[in-house]
Amino acid sequence: MATRTAAGDLRQFLKELHDENDLLIVKKEVDPAMELAAITRRVYETEEKAPLFENIKGREGNGLFRVLGAPVGLSRVPGQRFGRIAKSLGLPSKASGSKIIAKINTARSLQPLEPKEVSTGPVKEHKLFGDDIDLTALPTPLLHQHDGGKFLETFGMHIVQTPDGSWTNWSITRGMVHDKRNLVGPIIPKQDIGIIYQMWKDKGEDMPWALCFGVPPAAIMVGGMPIPKWTDEAGFIGALVGNPLEVVKCETNDIRVPANAEFVFEGTVSITETAPEGPMMEYHGHVWPNKSKPCPLFKVNALTYREDPILPICITGRSTEESHTVWAVMIVAEVLHICQSAGLPIQNAWCPFESHAISYVLQVDRKKLLEMKTNMSEFSNKVGHVVFGSKPGWYMGKIFLVGEDVDPTDLRDVIWAESTRCEPGTSEFLFDEYGNIPLIPYVGYGTKPERNHKKVVKCCMLPSEFEDEELSWKVGSFWGSYPKDVQDKVERDWVKYGFESL
Ligand SMILES: Cc1cc2nc3c(=O)[nH]c(=O)nc-3n(C[C@H](O)[C@H](O)[C@H](O)COP(=O)(O)O)c2cc1C
């Protein structure tokens, strides 16, 4: 068995969080009917330790399941706000946003490390089949008061395969408990799971499926990444963690699942049967109550699980939860890769979590920009077409282009640049030839346009940044307004003045 790493094994991830004082084991009984979720929501909003709930009302003895809240929430541990994101990707907990994006993209240049099949693993410790399974008996948390049901699946990984077995997709999409043996959930046709589902529909057969909870942290990160179609996530994850993942065959179909997953549902997704699903609070922090939609049924034929398994959950809503720390971060990495592959001088990228996975900041490499001998309009249009026309572009409403004196991961910098350098109308470039995910509130609930809702590139750079080698302005800040020797003295004597050390 390969060495256990935090990125490759949830239990090791939790051990390290605990050692770093970023995990709280909650032994007090909590009610799955909203109390557990409300605690987790407060944890996101205060950037508190991730709670591992061990004593859930209605949970019998050692059965299914403990619940891990805010698995990739932000952290209050000094210097490691992004610690859970970094650790999920095999980085030290103090890694910066730029290091995180760089790590994901470095893995892109490596050969995929295909998963290694093993004969058994912890996920096979216990097995249940057929009518011995009763999803309604599980202490599934109710996540928000306006949700249309209990969502068991918010941070698990679906695995599906094309009928010919040539492409396997690992991805996250929500799932609500429907009855004893069925979940119900949306399958968006544009996503890879939707494309594969259509292939099974064309063939006239229900889609074999597995849903894995508590998978290696790097796997769930990549499950939320819009990597190119026909790429297997598993090989990319192996390259990312530096070890092939160990997978084991399902009991009732040919799908391979991570051997160290906490628990796995095996079954089929119906191509004919649907049931009402939702609503569920969305990643942008809004829900329109009472709006359910018919969605396919996911039938569970087998359940395998390790001793005392853990269900990781994401309580969607206002930032910062996993839709932002996982989905948006992985979109950013993909977009940076797409820009660089298209020869665009973009050196860094980020999604301010406060934009709820809708606005993205791209930082320009000015040296390369000047070599292009371009101008604001030409360049902004080029970026817009490359990014909005790409697979992740569908999720993105707004791009902020910033220069080198603006840190894309610092919202204060981004707002400063947008407010001071982006001239309304003149520095904004609109695109209506690319579609938007309808979940964005102004798309689903905004004014209906004649064509598609527009997307925008906001150029937060001045025209001179496209022409002059040196920036013509100086910045009014501690770092910009004083010579180095004065800065050094003030830093050195900070505590002597009577301030607390920073
Ligand atoms: C916590 C979390 C929850 C998500 N929930 C959903 C969801 O309910 N529906 C959905 O379509 N995508 C959801 N996503 C986004 C998809 O996982 C993501 O777009 C993924 O890239 C799609 O996979 P694909 O590349 O295979 O198309 C979620 C992502 C995360 C991180």
The ligand as an SDF file (V2000), in Angstrom:
LIG
                    3D

 31 33  0  0  0  0  0  0  0  0999 V2000
  -19.1150   21.4160   -3.5450 C   0  0  0  0  0  0  0  0  0  0  0  0
  -19.4860   21.3370   -4.9850 C   0  0  0  0  0  0  0  0  0  0  0  0
  -20.7960   21.1000   -5.3310 C   0  0  0  0  0  0  0  0  0  0  0  0
  -21.1810   21.0460   -6.6560 C   0  0  0  0  0  0  0  0  0  0  0  0
  -22.4730   20.7840   -6.9600 N   0  0  0  0  0  0  0  0  0  0  0  0
  -22.8630   20.7320   -8.2420 C   0  0  0  0  0  0  0  0  0  0  0  0
  -24.2230   20.4530   -8.5690 C   0  0  0  0  0  0  0  0  0  0  0  0
  -25.0520   20.2240   -7.6860 O   0  0  0  0  0  0  0  0  0  0  0  0
  -24.5840   20.4430   -9.8710 N   0  0  0  0  0  0  0  0  0  0  0  0
  -23.6660   20.6690  -10.8620 C   0  0  0  0  0  0  0  0  0  0  0  0
  -24.0320   20.6410  -12.0160 O   0  0  0  0  0  0  0  0  0  0  0  0
  -22.3640   20.9190  -10.5870 N   0  0  0  0  0  0  0  0  0  0  0  0
  -21.9470   20.9550   -9.3000 C   0  0  0  0  0  0  0  0  0  0  0  0
  -20.6480   21.2140   -9.0060 N   0  0  0  0  0  0  0  0  0  0  0  0
  -19.7310   21.5620  -10.0990 C   0  0  0  0  0  0  0  0  0  0  0  0
  -19.2150   20.3860  -10.8730 C   0  0  0  0  0  0  0  0  0  0  0  0
  -18.6990   19.4130  -10.0300 O   0  0  0  0  0  0  0  0  0  0  0  0
  -18.1240   20.8790  -11.8030 C   0  0  0  0  0  0  0  0  0  0  0  0
  -18.6550   21.8070  -12.6990 O   0  0  0  0  0  0  0  0  0  0  0  0
  -17.4210   19.8000  -12.5530 C   0  0  0  0  0  0  0  0  0  0  0  0
  -16.3340   20.3940  -13.1920 O   0  0  0  0  0  0  0  0  0  0  0  0
  -18.3020   19.2120  -13.5970 C   0  0  0  0  0  0  0  0  0  0  0  0
  -17.6320   18.1560  -14.0970 O   0  0  0  0  0  0  0  0  0  0  0  0
  -17.1920   17.9350  -15.5980 P   0  0  0  0  0  0  0  0  0  0  0  0
  -15.8650   18.5660  -15.7840 O   0  0  0  0  0  0  0  0  0  0  0  0
  -17.1110   16.4710  -15.5020 O   0  0  0  0  0  0  0  0  0  0  0  0
  -18.2580   18.4480  -16.5020 O   0  0  0  0  0  0  0  0  0  0  0  0
  -20.2220   21.2440   -7.6840 C   0  0  0  0  0  0  0  0  0  0  0  0
  -18.8950   21.4630   -7.3400 C   0  0  0  0  0  0  0  0  0  0  0  0
  -18.5240   21.4960   -6.0050 C   0  0  0  0  0  0  0  0  0  0  0  0
  -17.0830   21.7060   -5.6570 C   0  0  0  0  0  0  0  0  0  0  0  0
  1  2  1  0
  2  3  1  0
  2 30  2  0
  3  4  2  0
  4  5  1  0
  4 28  1  0
  5  6  2  0
  6  7  1  0
  6 13  1  0
  7  8  2  0
  7  9  1  0
  9 10  1  0
 10 11  2  0
 10 12  1  0
 12 13  2  0
 13 14  1  0
 14 15  1  0
 14 28  1  0
 15 16  1  0
 16 17  1  0
 16 18  1  0
 18 19  1  0
 18 20  1  0
 20 21  1  0
 20 22  1  0
 22 23  1  0
 23 24  1  0
 24 25  2  0
 24 26  1  0
 24 27  1  0
 28 29  2  0
 29 30  1  0
 30 31  1  0
M  END
$$$$
